[in-house]
C-alpha cells in the first residue's frame, strides 16, 4: 500500500507539471501572441484552425509534463522515509504544495519583470522583434525552471527537517 501511494504521487507529478505549463503558456500567449503565432505554432505544427489559446496550452503541457517525473521521484523517495502511510500522504501533499507555491512565486516574478520588457520591445514589427521576444520569454522560462528546482529543494529540505525532528523527539524518550 505504501508503494502504491508513492507510485500515485510519481504518476500525478507529470500531470501537475503539464497543467502548470499549460496555464503558464496561456498567460504568456496573452502577453505575446506573436511569439506563438510566428514561432511556437509552426515549431509544434499547431493548426491555424485551432483556437490559439488552446494551441498555447497544448505547447505548454507538452513542454513541461516531463519535468514532473524527476520531481515526483525525488519527492516520493523523500516521503518513503516516513514509516506511516498517513504521514507519507500528509508529507507528500505538503511537499507538493511547497514545490508548486515556490514555482508560482518564481513564475510570477519572472512574468512581472519580463512583461514590461515585452510591452517596451523597441523592435515591434520587425524580425528583431520576434528575436527579442524569444529572448525575453526564454528569460521568463528560466524563472519558472528555477522555481521548480528551488521548490523541489525546499520540499526535500522540509521533509528532512521533519525526519530529523522526529528522530530528536524519539531520542528524548
C-alpha positions as CSV (number, residue, x, y, z in Angstrom):
1,X,0.0,0.0,0.0
2,X,2.9,2.4,0.8
3,X,4.5,1.7,-2.6
4,X,1.1,2.3,-4.4
5,X,0.7,5.7,-2.7
6,X,4.2,6.7,-3.8
7,X,3.6,5.5,-7.3
8,X,0.4,7.5,-7.4
9,X,2.3,10.7,-6.5
10,X,5.0,9.9,-9.0
11,X,2.3,9.5,-11.7
12,X,0.4,12.6,-10.7
13,X,3.5,14.9,-10.8
14,X,3.8,15.0,-14.6
15,X,0.1,15.8,-14.8
16,X,0.5,18.7,-12.4
17,X,3.6,19.9,-14.2
18,X,1.9,19.7,-17.6
19,X,-1.1,21.6,-16.3
20,X,1.2,24.2,-14.8
21,X,2.9,24.6,-18.1
22,X,-0.4,24.9,-20.0
23,X,-1.6,27.7,-17.7
24,X,1.8,29.4,-18.0
25,X,1.8,29.3,-21.8
26,X,-1.7,30.6,-21.9
27,X,-0.6,33.6,-19.8
28,X,2.4,34.1,-22.0
29,X,0.2,33.9,-25.1
30,X,-1.9,36.8,-23.7
31,X,1.3,38.8,-23.3
32,X,2.9,37.9,-26.6
33,X,0.6,36.2,-29.2
34,X,3.1,36.8,-31.9
35,X,5.6,34.6,-30.2
36,X,3.2,31.7,-30.6
37,X,1.7,32.5,-34.0
38,X,5.1,33.3,-35.6
39,X,7.4,30.9,-33.7
40,X,5.8,28.3,-31.5
41,X,2.8,27.2,-33.6
42,X,4.9,26.4,-36.7
43,X,7.5,24.8,-34.5
44,X,4.9,22.4,-32.9
45,X,2.8,22.1,-36.1
46,X,-0.3,23.7,-34.4
47,X,-3.2,24.1,-36.9
48,X,-4.3,27.6,-37.9
49,X,-7.9,26.3,-37.3
50,X,-7.3,25.6,-33.6
51,X,-8.1,28.4,-31.1
52,X,-4.7,30.0,-30.4
53,X,-5.1,29.8,-26.6
54,X,-5.7,26.1,-26.8
55,X,-2.6,25.7,-29.0
56,X,-0.6,27.6,-26.4
57,X,-2.0,25.3,-23.7
58,X,-1.0,22.2,-25.7
59,X,2.5,23.5,-26.2
60,X,2.8,24.4,-22.5
61,X,1.7,20.9,-21.4
62,X,3.9,19.1,-23.9
63,X,6.9,21.2,-22.8
64,X,6.5,20.7,-19.1
65,X,5.0,17.4,-18.2
66,X,8.3,15.6,-18.3
67,X,9.9,17.7,-15.5
68,X,7.3,16.3,-13.2
69,X,8.8,12.8,-13.5
70,X,12.1,13.6,-11.6
71,X,10.3,15.9,-9.2
72,X,7.8,13.2,-8.4
73,X,10.5,10.6,-8.0
74,X,12.6,12.8,-5.7
75,X,9.7,13.9,-3.5
76,X,8.3,10.3,-3.3
77,X,11.8,9.0,-2.4
78,X,12.0,11.6,0.4
79,X,8.5,10.6,1.6
80,X,9.3,6.9,1.6
81,X,11.4,7.6,4.7
82,X,8.3,8.2,6.8
83,X,7.0,4.9,8.3
84,X,3.3,5.6,8.5
85,X,1.3,5.7,5.3
86,X,-0.8,8.5,6.7
87,X,2.4,10.6,7.4
88,X,3.7,9.7,3.9
89,X,0.5,11.0,2.4
90,X,0.5,14.2,4.5
91,X,4.1,14.9,3.8
92,X,3.7,14.3,0.1
93,X,0.8,16.7,-0.1
94,X,2.7,19.4,1.8
95,X,5.8,18.8,-0.3
96,X,3.8,19.2,-3.5
97,X,2.3,22.4,-2.1
98,X,5.7,23.8,-1.2
99,X,7.1,23.0,-4.7
100,X,4.0,24.4,-6.5
101,X,3.8,27.6,-4.5
102,X,7.6,28.2,-4.9
103,X,7.2,27.7,-8.7
104,X,4.2,30.1,-8.8
105,X,6.2,32.7,-6.9
106,X,9.2,32.5,-9.2
107,X,7.0,32.4,-12.3
108,X,5.1,35.4,-11.1
109,X,8.4,37.3,-10.5
110,X,9.6,36.3,-14.0
111,X,6.3,37.4,-15.6
112,X,6.2,40.7,-13.8
113,X,9.8,41.5,-14.7
114,X,9.5,40.5,-18.3
115,X,6.0,41.8,-19.0
116,X,7.4,45.4,-19.0
117,X,10.2,44.4,-21.4
118,X,7.7,42.7,-23.8
119,X,5.5,45.8,-23.9
120,X,8.5,48.1,-24.5
121,X,10.1,46.0,-27.2
122,X,11.5,48.7,-29.4
123,X,11.8,46.5,-32.5
124,X,8.0,45.9,-32.8
125,X,7.0,44.8,-36.3
126,X,10.5,43.6,-37.3
127,X,12.4,40.3,-37.4
128,X,14.4,41.7,-34.5
129,X,11.1,42.0,-32.5
130,X,10.5,38.3,-32.7
131,X,14.1,37.5,-31.8
132,X,13.9,39.9,-28.8
133,X,10.6,38.4,-27.8
134,X,12.0,34.9,-27.8
135,X,14.9,36.1,-25.6
136,X,12.5,37.7,-23.1
137,X,10.3,34.6,-23.0
138,X,13.4,32.4,-22.5
139,X,14.3,34.6,-19.5
140,X,10.8,34.2,-18.2
141,X,11.0,30.4,-18.6
142,X,14.3,30.4,-16.7
143,X,12.5,31.9,-13.7
144,X,9.9,29.2,-13.9
145,X,12.5,26.4,-14.1
146,X,14.4,27.9,-11.2
147,X,11.2,28.0,-9.2
148,X,10.6,24.3,-9.9
149,X,14.2,23.4,-8.9
150,X,14.2,25.6,-5.8
151,X,10.7,24.4,-4.8
152,X,11.7,20.8,-5.1
153,X,14.8,21.5,-3.0
154,X,12.8,23.3,-0.3
155,X,10.3,20.5,-0.2
156,X,13.1,18.0,0.3
157,X,14.7,20.1,3.0
158,X,11.4,20.4,4.8
159,X,10.9,16.6,4.7
160,X,14.5,16.1,6.0
161,X,13.8,18.6,8.8
162,X,10.6,16.7,9.7
163,X,12.5,13.3,9.7
164,X,15.3,14.8,11.9
165,X,12.8,16.4,14.2
166,X,11.1,13.0,14.7
167,X,14.4,11.4,15.5
168,X,15.3,14.0,18.1
169,X,11.9,13.5,19.8
170,X,12.4,9.7,19.8
171,X,15.9,10.1,21.3
172,X,14.5,12.2,24.2
173,X,12.3,9.4,25.4
